[in-house]
Amino acid sequence: PPPPPPRGGGGFTLFTPTEERLESGLYSKRYLEGQLAVALGGRVAEEIIFGEEEVTTGASNDLQQVRNIARRMVAQWGYSMNKIGAVAWESPDGNGGFGPQGASPDTEKVIDAEVKELVAKAYRVAKETLVANRELLEELTEMLIDQETVDFIEMQELVKKYRPEMVDEAKIAEARDEAAVKA
């Protein structure tokens, strides 16, 4: 089928880190790699459902997030020990290196290659996960076409239908309580 017209967030993936992570501001390499895979999920899902030739521009914001996270992992947070080392090549605001020099052109090439490798790995993880959960993906696609957005509770109920071991009932109850208070 042809892809649906962009509505809702146009492929926007909203990240909602746990409260503990938000308060600490500390993110592990595993967590960040997971965020890369999640951000690529929309684009990969389009590829799986509609085919490579029908992938839309809906994931452009997600792709920018992926690049920014992967680059920070390599150039700011030292997650490239074997090739770059535990060196911050960029300031936290992402405006190049500390001081007038920054990274050399050769180091920039290595940073770019490491970023590309992180993104490729996240893409593989996203694709393997979505292919392994194709039925869930197809039902989610139909829900999004019909109602444009899916909230946390709806998503958890859908996941519970196919992968009950992945669902935390306490979090669903908490989300329902919060929704009732807001209503």
N, C-alpha and C positions, 0 to 999 in steps of 0.2 A: 504494500500500500504506500501511497505517497506520504511524506511527512505531514503532520498537522500544521496549520498555520500557527505562527508564534502567538501565544497568549500568555496570560499570567506573568511569570518572571522570565519568559523567553529562554528557558534553560538554566536559569540562575540556581546555583546550589548554595543553600544557606548553611553555614557551619555553625553548630551550637556546641562548643566545648562544654564539658562538665563544669559545674561551678568551682570545683576544687582546682581544675586546670586554669580556669579564668583568673581565679584569685592568685594563684602562684605565678602565672605567666611562664611556667616551666613546661617545655614540651620535649618528649623523648624523640629520638630518631624514628623509632617504630611508629609513634603517634603521627609524626609529620609525614612519613611515608604512606600511612593510611589516609591522611588528608589529601595527599596527591592523588591516590587512587579514587577516592570519593569524588574529587573535583573533576576527574576525567570520566567519571561514570556516565554523565549525561551524553557526552559525545560518543562514547563507546556504545552506549545503549542505542543511540540513533543508528550507528553503523550496523549493529546486530539486527535491529528490527527493520530498518529501511534500506540498508545496503550502503556501501562507501560513497556511491555517487549521489546519494540523497541526504548526506549529513548537512545540517543547516549551520548557520552562524550563531545559533542560540547559545552555544557553549563558549563564546568568545571571552566573556568575563571570567569563566572558570579557567580557561587556558591562561589568562593573565595571572590569576591566582596561583596556578601550578608553577608558572615560570618564576614568580616572585618567591614562593616558598622554597622551591628547589634551589634557586640562586642564593637565597639567604642561608640555606642548609650548608652550601659549599663555601660561600664567600664570607659569611659572618659567624656561623656557628660551629665551624670546624668538623663537619660531617664528611670530610674527604681525607681521612688520615693518610691513606696510602699514596695519594697523588699530590695533595695540596698541603696537608699537615694541619695541625691545630692552630691555624693562623686566621685572624679576621682581616680579610683583604678589603672589606668595605665597612664604612661606618653604619651604625644601626639605621640611619635614615636612607641608606641605599645610594647615597650620592658619591660613589667612588671610594677610593682608599683614604686612609688616614694620612693627611699631609699631601704635598703637591704631587708625589709620584704615583701612589696607588699601586696596583699590580702591573707588572710588565706585560707587554703584548703576548709573550710566551705563556705567562701564568694565566692571562685572560683566556687563551685558547684551551688550557687545561680546565679552567673553571667552566667554560662553555661545554666542554666534552663531558665533564662530571654531571653538569645539570642535565644534559641530554640523556645520559645514562640513568639518572634517577627518574626522569620522566618516562623513559622507555620501560623501566621496571614497573613503575606505577601503572602504566598503560596495560602491561601484561597481566598484572594482578586484577585490574578492573575487568578486563576482558574475560579472564578465566572465571572470575566470580560471577559475572553476569551470564556467561554461557552455562555455567553449572546451575544457575537459578533461572533458566529461561522462562519457565511457566510463570514464576513470580513476576519477572520483568514484563512479560506480555500482559498480565493482568494489570500491573501498575501503569503500563502504557495506555491501556483502555481507560483506566480511571483518570489519568491526566488529560486524555483527549476529551472525555466527558465533562470533567469538572475543573480543569485547568490547574488546580493545586491539590496537594495531598498533605494533610497535617500529620503531626507526630502520631496521634492516636490511630488514625486511619492506616498509616504506614505500619505501625506495630501490629495491628490486627491482620493486615495482609501478610506480613512476615510470619506471624503466628500460624497462619493457614498452611504455609509451606515449610517453615523452619521453626517449629515451636521452641526448640532448644535455644534459639537466638533471642528470645523475647524475655524481658524482665517485667513481670506482671506488676511489681511494686511501682516501677516507673510509669506504667500505663495508668495505674490508679492515681498516682500523684498528678499526672498530666490531666486526668479527668477532673480531679478536685480543683486544680488551678483553673481549668476552663469553666467549671461551674461557678467559681468565685467571680470570674470576669464577666459572666453572662448576666 
